Structures are given as C-alpha cells and as structure tokens.
C-alpha cells in the first residue's frame, strides 16, 4: 500500500495527477476533477516515464516545419494562441514553444492539434495521401499545404 501525496491516506490504487506542472501520486478521491496523467496500472518511475516520452515523440514522425504549419493552420482559422491553448487544454507557453519548434509535441498533443485545427502533422506514406485527397475540403492536411506552396 502506498500513501496519497495530498491527503496522506493509505491506498493501493495510486493515480498520477498534474498540479501546476508537478506530478503527484494520489488516491482516487484526491484525483477527482484533476488532470490524470496516468491511471493506477500505468504508474511507473519518473526515469521510465521520461524514456517512454522520448520514444513516443520519436515515433510521431513529425514533418520538419511542424511549428510553422501549426501556426499557419491556427491563423487560417482565426484563432489566437491563447484561445487554441485553452481549446485543447494546454498551456499557452507550451504551445508557443511548439510553434517555435523548441519542443516536440507528445503524440497525444499531436492528436489534439489535428482535431482542433483539422490538419495532420505526421509524415504520411503515398498510400495514405491518395486516400486523403478524397476528404472534405474543410479539412486541410499537411499535404495540402505542401501542394499549394504554403
């Protein structure tokens, strides 16, 4: 049994939550209403977590100018950076660093950006690009930006 880092209660199911950028292992009652980073069965050591995040970021296969493409898509929709950050529940400063390509987005964040902006930031094979061309016009892909010379 482990101890909740917020209330001190003994628990065998520890949820890892994030509060102001700090990850804490807490009981189920303290985790309610908070951003849960990992469920109990996924809780791991910090070292293992960092290794996993690096591997996930590498496997995302982002295009070289992903930051600029995110910014162009955001501006095309008329969204300011603070509004986009709030829409996808991310910090504005983190989003700015991604647009400036100072940090790589996690695969989860890439999915949120794809959904919010209607784009795809991952490199695609030729097979998947041909199926994308039949998509509705309101959803622009990275390939559409490249084809139009943006």
N, C-alpha and C positions, 0 to 999 in steps of 0.2 A: 504494500500500500504506500502511496505517495501522499504528500501534503500539498494542498492548494496554496499557491504562492500569494493569493489575495486574502483569503479568509482563514487559512490555516487548518481547514477541515481535512481529515483523512479521506482519501478517495482512491479507488482502483482504476477509475477512468479519468485520465488527465487530458484535457483539451488544451491545445496551444493556441492562445489568442494574441492579438497585437493591440497594444495600447500605446499611443504616441511613439510608435516605432520600436517599442520594446516587446519582445515575445515572453509570455508568461505561461507556465503550466498551471491550469486552474481546474476546479471541479465543475460539474455540469451547471450548477445554479449560478456560479460566477461567470460562466461562458455565455449565458443567455443574453441576447441583444448585442453581443460583441462580435467583432470580425474574427472568425475562427480560421486560423492559419492551417492547422492540421487536426484531424479527428484523432481520438484516442489510439486506434490501432496503427496510425501512421506516425505517431510521435517517435522522434529519433534524436540523436545527439546533434548539437549545433554543427560539428565538423562534418558529419554525414550529410546534413541538410545543405551546407554550402557546396559540397561536391555534387550533390544531385542538381542544384540550381544551375551550376556551371554546365553540366551535361545537358540539361533541358534547354538552356539558352543556345548552346552549340547546335542542338538538333533542330532548332527552329528554322535554320537556313534563311535568314533574312537577306533581302536584297541590299546592295551596298549603300544606297542612299535612302534607307527606310525612313530616317528622320524627316528629310525634306518631303518625301511622299506623304507622310502622315500630316505634316503641316499644310501641304497643298490641299489635301482632301478635307482637312478641318476648315480651312479658309473658304474652300469651294462651297461648303455647307453653311458658311456664315457663322461659324462657332468660334468664340474666343477660347483661349487656352483654359482659363478658369472654368468656363461652362463645360467644356469637354471633360476636364478632370472630375468635375462634380458628377457628370452624367455616368461615368464609368467607375466612380468611387475610388479615385486615385488622387494623390497629392499633386497640386499644380507644379511644385518644384520638381517632382519626379518626372512628370510629363514633359517639362521644359528640357530636362536632361536627356530624355529620349529623343525629342525633336532635334536637339543639338548633337545627337549621336555620341553623347558622353557616357551613356549606359545602354545596355541591351534590355529590351522588354522581355519579361518572362513569357512563356507560351500562353499562360492564362491571360495576360495583359494583351498579347497579340490578338487573341480571340475576341476580347472585349473591344479592341480598336477596330477590328474587322467588322464586327457587328454594328458598332456605333457610326463608323464612317462609310461603311459599305465598300471596303477595299480588302485586298488580300496582300499581305506583306511578305509571304513566304515565296521562295523560288518554286516555280511550277514546271513540271515536265511538259513536253509537247502534247502528250495525250490529254492532259487536264486543261491545257489552254484552248484546245479546239472545242472542248465541251463548254468552256466558259463563254465563247463568243455568242452562243445562243441565249445567254442570260438576258434578263430585262435591262433596258438602257439606264435605269436609275441607279444601278449598282456598278460602280466603276471598279475595275481591278487594276492591279499594278501594271498588267499588260496593256490595258487601255491607255495609261499614262505614257508608257513607252511608245506605243504605236502613234500617238498624237504628238510626240516630241515634247512633252511637258517636263 
